[in-house]
Amino acid sequence: MNSPVPESRLVAALQNSLVADALAMPVHWFYNPLDIYRAFPGGIQKFEAAPQYHPSSIMNLHSTNGGGRGSQQAGEAVQVVGDIILKGKRQYWGVANQHYHRGLPAGENTLNAYCLRLVIRCLSANKGCYDPALFLRRYIEFMTADSPQHPDTYAESFHRGFFANLAKGVAPERCGAVTHDTASVGGLVMIAPIALAGLLHERDLAQVQAVCRLHLQFTHPDKHLAQVCDAYVALIDGLLFGKGDARELIAAAARHSAGIDPAQLVQRYSDDNQVVGGKFSRACYIEDSWPSLLYLAWKYMDNPRQALLVNANLGGDNCHRGAVLGVILGLASGAGLGDWFSQLEQARAIEVELSNLMLALKSPD
């Protein structure tokens, strides 16, 4: 590291990302906000366990042998879900209204957040530098372990597509699958630790953007998503090093990369559902989720706690949208939501992982 940068910004960003994911988990992919309030009177106000019934779930329509929707035929010789990844979880996929995160307790994280933690561990093991071969090897080990390394029941399309390709003998670095939802906000969840560590090491934005695009290619090969990723990393850079007023940095990112003016949206719409769910879809698609989370970041920048609650109660892909929102808010404020973070199911393990990352970033090359 060439010059000291407050540890609080990096730590707050990653802590808030994991908090946002866990907060939204019980109502992840609830597409009707009224269903959220039926399941949780008053809405999500704290960490909650995943309920048994999911009114919007289409998990029974998703392919268990690749990305996207499709076959769940039990007669197929080898199934990606159950035989290669998510071992012991295959039986839950054919059930109508099954919760995507079946059985997760209050404060637990989803699979993509566990993958964010995997990236942190990879960085720590390599002096804070991103090594693509190390990530791919550990990602494969993590996802295919006979003893589950995470508690989730669901794996997004990109995971299933990756391992379907791997099972066909495709080289790991070319296993990224293209489906209808490749350009999704879930692709940005693992980017933050790579960007933060890279910027602290290099202070070279273009180089760090290139590294993040390389990682994205492994999981979400899509040109438009790569452009959004560049904008996200540039925003991380500006907020991490205080290169201007935080709200204006967010507004500039929104104008330049999403074509929206958050101030005008706030002035025009009194209800956040009119923006997230009205103007933009609640779904994962990046053309909707990226402007939605920038709008929320700008509007609630001074109150990160409210921002994450609002995000959770807007439903849709609120876990992954929230994970990115949490990073932006943590960097903007330089402070985490410590009381919530301490309630995460894996808080102690995450603390160790973040401490190891900071030690790796401080160690001489």
C-alpha positions as CSV (number, residue, x, y, z in Angstrom):
1,M,0.0,0.0,0.0
2,N,1.5,3.3,-1.1
3,S,-0.4,5.4,1.5
4,P,-2.7,4.7,4.4
5,V,-6.3,4.4,3.6
6,P,-8.8,4.2,6.5
7,E,-9.6,0.5,7.1
8,S,-13.1,1.5,8.1
9,R,-14.2,2.1,4.5
10,L,-13.2,-1.3,3.1
11,V,-14.4,-3.2,6.2
12,A,-17.7,-1.2,6.3
13,A,-18.3,-1.9,2.6
14,L,-17.9,-5.6,2.9
15,Q,-19.7,-5.9,6.2
16,N,-22.7,-3.9,4.9
17,S,-22.8,-6.0,1.7
18,L,-23.2,-9.2,3.8
19,V,-25.7,-7.5,6.1
20,A,-27.8,-6.4,3.2
21,D,-27.9,-9.9,1.8
22,A,-28.9,-11.6,5.0
23,L,-31.5,-8.9,5.7
24,A,-33.2,-9.5,2.3
25,M,-32.8,-13.3,2.3
26,P,-36.2,-14.3,3.8
27,V,-38.0,-12.3,1.1
28,H,-35.6,-12.8,-1.8
29,W,-37.5,-12.9,-5.0
30,F,-40.9,-12.0,-3.5
31,Y,-42.2,-10.0,-6.4
32,N,-45.3,-8.6,-4.8
33,P,-44.4,-6.4,-1.9
34,L,-47.8,-7.1,-0.3
35,D,-46.6,-10.7,0.1
36,I,-43.7,-9.5,2.1
37,Y,-46.1,-7.7,4.5
38,R,-48.3,-10.8,4.7
39,A,-45.4,-13.0,5.6
40,F,-43.9,-10.4,8.0
41,P,-46.4,-7.9,9.4
42,G,-44.8,-4.5,9.3
43,G,-42.3,-5.7,6.7
44,I,-38.7,-6.8,7.3
45,Q,-37.3,-4.8,10.2
46,K,-34.6,-7.2,11.4
47,F,-33.0,-10.5,10.4
48,E,-35.6,-13.2,9.9
49,A,-35.5,-16.9,9.0
50,A,-36.6,-18.0,5.6
51,P,-40.3,-18.9,5.8
52,Q,-41.5,-22.2,4.5
53,Y,-43.9,-20.8,1.9
54,H,-42.6,-18.6,-1.0
55,P,-45.5,-17.1,-3.0
56,S,-43.3,-16.1,-6.1
57,S,-41.0,-19.1,-6.2
58,I,-40.4,-20.7,-9.6
59,M,-37.6,-22.9,-8.3
60,N,-39.5,-25.9,-9.6
61,L,-39.1,-24.6,-13.2
62,H,-35.4,-24.0,-13.1
63,S,-33.1,-26.5,-14.7
64,T,-31.2,-28.8,-12.4
65,N,-28.8,-29.7,-15.2
66,G,-27.7,-26.3,-16.4
67,G,-28.5,-22.6,-16.4
68,G,-31.9,-21.0,-16.9
69,R,-35.2,-22.9,-16.9
70,G,-35.7,-26.4,-18.1
71,S,-35.4,-30.0,-17.2
72,Q,-35.6,-31.4,-13.7
73,Q,-35.8,-35.0,-14.9
74,A,-34.6,-37.3,-12.1
75,G,-33.8,-40.1,-14.6
76,E,-30.9,-38.2,-16.1
77,A,-27.6,-40.0,-15.3
78,V,-25.8,-37.1,-13.6
79,Q,-27.5,-33.9,-12.4
80,V,-25.6,-30.7,-11.8
81,V,-27.9,-30.0,-8.8
82,G,-27.4,-32.8,-6.4
83,D,-24.6,-34.8,-7.9
84,I,-22.0,-32.0,-8.7
85,I,-23.1,-29.0,-6.6
86,L,-25.7,-28.6,-3.9
87,K,-25.2,-32.2,-2.8
88,G,-28.2,-33.4,-0.7
89,K,-30.4,-30.6,-1.9
90,R,-31.8,-31.9,-5.2
91,Q,-35.1,-33.2,-3.6
92,Y,-36.2,-29.6,-2.8
93,W,-36.1,-28.3,-6.4
94,G,-39.3,-29.9,-7.7
95,V,-41.5,-28.5,-5.0
96,A,-44.0,-25.7,-5.8
97,N,-43.6,-22.6,-3.7
98,Q,-40.4,-23.8,-2.3
99,H,-38.3,-21.1,-0.7
100,Y,-35.1,-20.6,-2.6
101,H,-33.1,-20.4,0.7
102,R,-35.0,-23.2,2.5
103,G,-34.3,-23.5,6.1
104,L,-31.8,-20.6,6.4
105,P,-31.9,-19.1,9.9
106,A,-32.2,-15.4,10.7
107,G,-28.9,-13.6,9.9
108,E,-27.6,-16.3,7.5
109,N,-26.3,-15.4,4.0
110,T,-27.1,-16.8,0.6
111,L,-24.7,-18.7,-1.7
112,N,-23.5,-15.6,-3.6
113,A,-22.5,-13.9,-0.4
114,Y,-20.6,-17.1,0.6
115,C,-18.8,-16.7,-2.8
116,L,-17.9,-13.2,-1.9
117,R,-16.3,-14.5,1.2
118,L,-14.5,-17.1,-0.9
119,V,-13.0,-14.3,-2.9
120,I,-11.9,-12.6,0.3
121,R,-10.1,-15.8,1.4
122,C,-8.5,-16.1,-2.1
123,L,-7.2,-12.6,-1.9
124,S,-5.8,-13.1,1.6
125,A,-4.0,-16.2,0.5
126,N,-2.2,-14.3,-2.3
127,K,-1.0,-11.1,-0.5
128,G,-4.2,-9.3,-1.4
129,C,-3.8,-9.9,-5.1
130,Y,-6.4,-11.5,-7.3
131,D,-5.2,-14.8,-8.9
132,P,-7.7,-16.1,-11.4
133,A,-6.3,-19.7,-11.3
134,L,-6.5,-19.7,-7.5
135,F,-10.1,-18.4,-7.6
136,L,-11.3,-21.0,-10.1
137,R,-9.6,-23.9,-8.3
138,R,-11.1,-22.8,-4.9
139,Y,-14.5,-22.0,-6.4
140,I,-14.7,-25.5,-7.9
141,E,-13.6,-27.1,-4.6
142,F,-16.0,-25.0,-2.6
143,M,-19.0,-25.7,-4.8
144,T,-18.4,-29.5,-5.3
145,A,-17.3,-30.4,-1.8
146,D,-18.9,-33.6,-0.5
147,S,-19.3,-31.9,2.9
148,P,-21.3,-28.7,2.1
149,Q,-19.3,-25.5,2.5
150,H,-22.5,-23.4,2.6
151,P,-26.1,-24.0,3.8
152,D,-28.0,-22.7,0.8
153,T,-30.6,-24.7,-1.2
154,Y,-30.5,-22.7,-4.4
155,A,-27.7,-21.9,-6.9
156,E,-28.3,-19.1,-9.5
157,S,-28.2,-19.9,-13.2
158,F,-24.6,-18.9,-13.6
159,H,-23.4,-21.5,-11.1
160,R,-25.4,-24.3,-12.8
161,G,-24.3,-23.3,-16.2
162,F,-20.6,-23.1,-15.1
163,F,-20.7,-26.7,-13.7
164,A,-22.7,-28.1,-16.6
165,N,-19.9,-26.8,-18.9
166,L,-17.2,-28.1,-16.5
167,A,-18.8,-31.6,-16.6
168,K,-18.6,-31.6,-20.4
169,G,-14.8,-31.1,-20.1
170,V,-14.7,-27.4,-20.9
171,A,-11.6,-25.6,-19.4
172,P,-12.6,-23.8,-16.1
173,E,-11.6,-20.4,-17.5
174,R,-14.1,-20.9,-20.4
175,C,-17.0,-22.3,-18.3
176,G,-19.0,-19.1,-18.0
177,A,-22.4,-19.8,-19.5
178,V,-24.7,-17.5,-21.4
179,T,-28.4,-17.6,-20.5
180,H,-31.3,-15.2,-20.6
181,D,-30.2,-13.7,-17.2
182,T,-26.4,-13.6,-17.6
183,A,-26.5,-9.8,-17.4
184,S,-27.7,-9.8,-13.8
185,V,-26.8,-7.9,-10.7
186,G,-25.7,-11.2,-9.1
187,G,-22.6,-10.9,-11.2
188,L,-21.4,-7.9,-9.3
189,V,-21.6,-9.5,-5.8
190,M,-18.1,-10.9,-5.9
191,I,-16.5,-7.8,-7.5
192,A,-16.2,-5.5,-4.5
193,P,-13.4,-7.3,-2.6
194,I,-11.4,-7.7,-5.9
195,A,-11.9,-4.0,-6.7
196,L,-11.1,-2.8,-3.1
197,A,-8.0,-4.9,-2.7
198,G,-6.8,-4.1,-6.2
199,L,-7.3,-0.3,-5.7
200,L,-5.4,-0.4,-2.4
201,H,-2.6,-2.3,-4.0
202,E,-2.4,-0.6,-7.4
203,R,-4.2,2.8,-7.3
204,D,-4.5,2.1,-11.1
205,L,-8.2,2.2,-11.9
206,A,-7.9,0.9,-15.5
207,Q,-5.9,-2.1,-14.4
208,V,-8.3,-3.0,-11.6
209,Q,-11.3,-2.6,-13.9
210,A,-9.5,-5.1,-16.3
211,V,-9.0,-7.6,-13.5
212,C,-12.7,-7.3,-12.4
213,R,-13.8,-7.8,-16.0
214,L,-11.6,-11.0,-16.2
215,H,-13.3,-12.3,-13.1
216,L,-16.7,-11.5,-14.5
217,Q,-16.0,-13.4,-17.6
218,F,-15.6,-16.6,-15.6
219,T,-19.1,-16.3,-14.2
220,H,-21.1,-13.7,-16.2
221,P,-19.7,-13.3,-19.8
222,D,-21.7,-10.3,-21.0
223,K,-20.4,-7.1,-22.6
224,H,-23.1,-4.8,-21.2
225,L,-22.6,-6.2,-17.7
226,A,-18.8,-5.7,-18.1
227,Q,-19.5,-2.0,-18.9
228,V,-21.6,-1.7,-15.7
229,C,-18.8,-3.4,-13.8
230,D,-16.4,-0.8,-15.0
231,A,-18.7,1.9,-13.8
232,Y,-19.2,0.1,-10.4
233,V,-15.4,-0.1,-9.9
234,A,-14.9,3.5,-10.8
235,L,-17.5,4.5,-8.2
236,I,-15.8,2.3,-5.7
237,D,-12.6,4.1,-6.5
238,G,-14.1,7.5,-6.1
239,L,-15.8,6.7,-2.8
240,L,-12.8,4.7,-1.3
241,F,-10.4,7.6,-1.8
242,G,-12.8,10.4,-1.2
243,K,-12.4,11.9,-4.7
244,G,-15.4,14.1,-4.3
245,D,-18.7,14.5,-2.5
246,A,-20.1,11.0,-2.1
247,R,-23.7,11.9,-3.1
248,E,-22.4,13.7,-6.2
249,L,-20.2,10.7,-7.1
250,I,-23.2,8.4,-6.9
251,A,-25.3,10.9,-9.0
252,A,-22.6,11.1,-11.6
253,A,-22.4,7.3,-11.8
254,A,-26.2,7.2,-12.2
255,R,-26.2,9.8,-15.0
256,H,-23.3,8.3,-16.9
257,S,-23.8,4.6,-16.6
258,A,-27.6,4.3,-16.0
259,G,-29.0,7.4,-17.7
260,I,-30.9,8.5,-14.7
261,D,-30.9,11.6,-12.5
262,P,-31.6,10.3,-8.9
263,A,-32.6,13.8,-7.7
264,Q,-35.3,14.0,-10.3
265,L,-36.6,10.6,-9.5
266,V,-36.8,11.4,-5.8
267,Q,-38.7,14.6,-6.7
268,R,-41.1,13.0,-9.1
269,Y,-42.0,9.8,-7.2
270,S,-43.1,9.7,-3.5
271,D,-43.1,5.9,-3.3
272,D,-40.0,3.8,-3.9
273,N,-42.2,1.1,-5.4
274,Q,-42.9,3.6,-8.2
275,V,-39.2,3.5,-9.1
276,V,-38.2,-0.1,-8.1
277,G,-41.1,-2.1,-9.5
278,G,-42.6,0.7,-11.5
279,K,-40.1,2.5,-13.7
280,F,-37.6,-0.4,-13.3
281,S,-38.2,-4.1,-12.8
282,R,-37.5,-5.7,-9.4
283,A,-35.8,-8.5,-11.2
284,C,-32.1,-9.3,-11.5
285,Y,-31.6,-7.9,-15.0
286,I,-28.8,-5.3,-14.9
287,E,-30.6,-2.7,-16.9
288,D,-33.1,-2.4,-14.1
289,S,-31.2,-3.4,-11.0
290,W,-28.3,-1.1,-11.5
291,P,-30.3,2.1,-11.8
292,S,-32.5,0.9,-9.0
293,L,-29.7,0.5,-6.5
294,L,-28.1,3.8,-7.5
295,Y,-31.4,5.5,-6.9
296,L,-31.6,4.0,-3.4
297,A,-28.0,4.8,-2.7
298,W,-28.4,8.4,-3.6
299,K,-31.8,8.8,-1.8
300,Y,-30.8,7.1,1.5
301,M,-27.0,7.8,1.6
302,D,-27.3,9.5,4.9
303,N,-29.3,6.6,6.5
304,P,-27.7,3.3,5.4
305,R,-29.9,1.3,7.8
306,Q,-33.1,2.6,6.3
307,A,-31.7,2.1,2.8
308,L,-31.1,-1.7,3.4
309,L,-34.6,-2.0,5.0
310,V,-36.2,-0.3,2.1
311,N,-34.3,-2.5,-0.4
312,A,-35.3,-5.7,1.4
313,N,-39.0,-4.7,1.5
314,L,-39.0,-3.8,-2.2
315,G,-38.5,-7.5,-3.0
316,G,-37.4,-8.9,-6.2
317,D,-33.7,-9.6,-6.4
318,N,-33.1,-7.7,-3.2
319,C,-30.3,-9.9,-1.9
320,H,-27.9,-9.2,-4.8
321,R,-29.2,-5.6,-5.4
322,G,-28.6,-5.1,-1.7
323,A,-25.2,-6.6,-1.6
324,V,-24.0,-4.0,-4.1
325,L,-26.0,-1.2,-2.4
326,G,-24.3,-2.2,0.9
327,V,-20.9,-1.7,-0.6
328,I,-21.7,1.7,-1.9
329,L,-23.2,2.9,1.4
330,G,-20.4,1.5,3.4
331,L,-17.8,3.3,1.3
332,A,-19.9,6.5,1.4
333,S,-20.3,6.6,5.1
334,G,-17.1,4.8,6.2
335,A,-19.1,3.1,8.9
336,G,-20.6,-0.3,9.1
337,L,-23.8,-1.3,10.8
338,G,-22.1,-3.0,13.7
339,D,-25.1,-4.1,15.7
340,W,-26.6,-5.9,12.7
341,F,-23.2,-7.3,11.6
342,S,-22.7,-8.9,15.0
343,Q,-26.0,-10.7,14.6
344,L,-25.0,-12.4,11.3
345,E,-24.9,-16.2,11.7
346,Q,-21.3,-16.3,10.5
347,A,-20.1,-13.0,12.1
348,R,-17.1,-14.4,13.9
349,A,-15.8,-16.2,10.9
350,I,-16.3,-13.2,8.7
351,E,-14.4,-11.0,11.2
352,V,-11.5,-13.3,10.9
353,E,-11.6,-13.3,7.1
354,L,-11.7,-9.5,7.0
355,S,-8.9,-9.2,9.5
356,N,-6.8,-11.6,7.4
357,L,-7.5,-9.6,4.3
358,M,-6.4,-6.4,6.0
359,L,-3.2,-8.1,7.1
360,A,-2.5,-9.3,3.6
361,L,-3.0,-5.8,2.2
362,K,-0.6,-4.3,4.8
363,S,2.1,-6.9,4.2
364,P,5.1,-5.9,2.1
365,D,5.2,-7.4,-1.4
